[in-house]
Every structure is written in structure tokens, then in C-alpha cells.
Amino acid sequence: MSNYKALVLRMRSDFAHWRNPFSLSILETFLMPQKTSVLGILGAMCGLIERDVEKLGERLKVSIKLEKLRGIVLDLVTLYNLKEKGLKTPIVRQLLFKVSYTFIILGPTNLMNDLLFKIEDGGGFPIYAGVSEMLAEARVDCEIEDVKIQKGRGEFFNVSLPYFSRPYEWKVGNPNELIVPPRVVKKTLLFRNGRKEKEFIDILEGYNIKIKPSWEIEYVVYNDELFPVF
């Protein structure tokens, strides 16, 4: 993938909720946003409408790292039934507390330069950490020219890792901090035709853990760390 460029985004929020649509008993949150959510954050920074953001999914790759998580808390919310007027249902919602992320987004150099120009133009929209009441701060930390995508097994820390139903090893990073053991979750990889069509991907994620997969992963190196891309 020559002639590719990457933007490194930093994002933080007091609370975040990246809803797992396959969870029914509670409103469960992923630890890390889906690729479509990351592109939505980029699109908001650029001031793009949803249709244009959807098109970016075919052309861009992303990497997602959870830099910091202070805790997971529970919140009681009320759902309103749109089919039966007046019907309300209380339900528990998971929230991530005090989170920060690093997103690496890479694609063709000309496209990335155009997106960067739109960000610098200052015509963007507010950034949310999953839902509209959770405002977040996001900024471009740096640009990486001539991105090199490598492939190997390596060891990966606090990242969204594409999973291919094979064995892996994991260990705790810092035993004195919050630990969320790894688990496999299904996430949306792409939207098409106004969200009518979806492509899914299995992701392995956890917090304060290092994962060593038995399969090869595409990744980029940034600040001497391995960032899987998909």
C-alpha cells in the first residue's frame, strides 16, 4: 500500500457508550468503537454528511487503541416504545468512565490531505462518544507520510484485534490497574446503501492486557507500538 498517509487522532470523554446491538438484556457497551463509529468521528470533524462518511469505509483503514479507562459504571435509562404510544421500559445501560483513545486512520494520500484540509477549515460538527449526551474532545495529533503496512503475529496491547477463530495467548499489562479480560465481539465493519447493507467483523478486545495471536495481523508501527489495521 504505497502512497498512503495516516492521521493520528486523539479522543477523550468523561463517559462513552459504544452500543453492542447484539445485547438484549442490558444496553451493553463495547470497550472500543466500531470502525464505522471512528469514521463517523472523522466525518464529524470534517463536517461531512452521513452518505459521504459511508463511502469512506471502502477506502480507509483504521486502528483503534484504548489508552485509558478508569471504570465501567451502570446507568438506568428509560426506553420509549415508538409502536405503542406511552409505553416506557427502564433498562440498565453500561457506561465507560474517563476514557481516552488513539485512532490511526489511513488511506490514499490525496484523500487524507483533503480530509485534513476540511478539519483545518473548522466546519465540523460536535463529537460524541457513542451517544449525543456524551460530548467528547477529538483532535489530530499528527500526520504520518508514506505509511508502511506490515504483516505478522507480534504482541498487541489494548487494541481492537481482528479475530479469526484461532488460539491466542494473553497476559495482564499492569496488575495494579483496571483489567478487562479479552473477549470476542461482532462489530460492524462497513455500511452500504444508507445503512441497509452491513458487513461484519469479529473483534478481540480487552483492557490492560497484551494479546499474542496465532494468526497474522496487518499492522502499522507508531511510537514503537503495533497498531492492527482493518
Rosetta blueprint (number, residue, H / E / L):
1 M L
2 S L
3 N L
4 Y E
5 K E
6 A E
7 L E
8 V E
9 L E
10 R E
11 M E
12 R E
13 S E
14 D E
15 F E
16 A E
17 H L
18 W E
19 R E
20 N L
21 P L
22 F L
23 S L
24 L L
25 S L
26 I L
27 L E
28 E L
29 T E
30 F E
31 L L
32 M L
33 P L
34 Q L
35 K H
36 T H
37 S H
38 V H
39 L H
40 G H
41 I H
42 L H
43 G H
44 A H
45 M H
46 C H
47 G L
48 L L
49 I L
50 E H
51 R H
52 D H
53 V H
54 E H
55 K H
56 L H
57 G L
58 E L
59 R L
60 L L
61 K E
62 V E
63 S E
64 I E
65 K E
66 L E
67 E E
68 K E
69 L E
70 R E
71 G E
72 I E
73 V E
74 L E
75 D E
76 L E
77 V E
78 T E
79 L E
80 Y E
81 N L
82 L L
83 K L
84 E L
85 K L
86 G L
87 L L
88 K E
89 T E
90 P E
91 I E
92 V E
93 R E
94 Q E
95 L E
96 L E
97 F E
98 K E
99 V E
100 S E
101 Y E
102 T E
103 F E
104 I E
105 I E
106 L E
107 G E
108 P E
109 T H
110 N H
111 L H
112 M H
113 N H
114 D H
115 L H
116 L H
117 F H
118 K H
119 I H
120 E H
121 D H
122 G L
123 G L
124 G L
125 F L
126 P L
127 I L
128 Y E
129 A L
130 G L
131 V L
132 S L
133 E L
134 M L
135 L E
136 A L
137 E E
138 A E
139 R E
140 V E
141 D E
142 C E
143 E E
144 I E
145 E L
146 D L
147 V L
148 K L
149 I L
150 Q E
151 K E
152 G E
153 R L
154 G L
155 E L
156 F E
157 F E
158 N L
159 V E
160 S L
161 L E
162 P E
163 Y L
164 F L
165 S L
166 R L
167 P L
168 Y E
169 E E
170 W E
171 K E
172 V E
173 G L
174 N L
175 P L
176 N L
177 E L
178 L L
179 I L
180 V E
181 P E
182 P E
183 R E
184 V E
185 V E
186 K E
187 K E
188 T E
189 L E
190 L E
191 F E
192 R E
193 N L
194 G L
195 R L
196 K L
197 E E
198 K E
199 E E
200 F E
201 I E
202 D E
203 I E
204 L E
205 E E
206 G E
207 Y E
208 N L
209 I E
210 K E
211 I E
212 K E
213 P E
214 S L
215 W L
216 E L
217 I E
218 E E
219 Y E
220 V E
221 V E
222 Y E
223 N L
224 D L
225 E E
226 L E
227 F E
228 P E
229 V L
230 F L
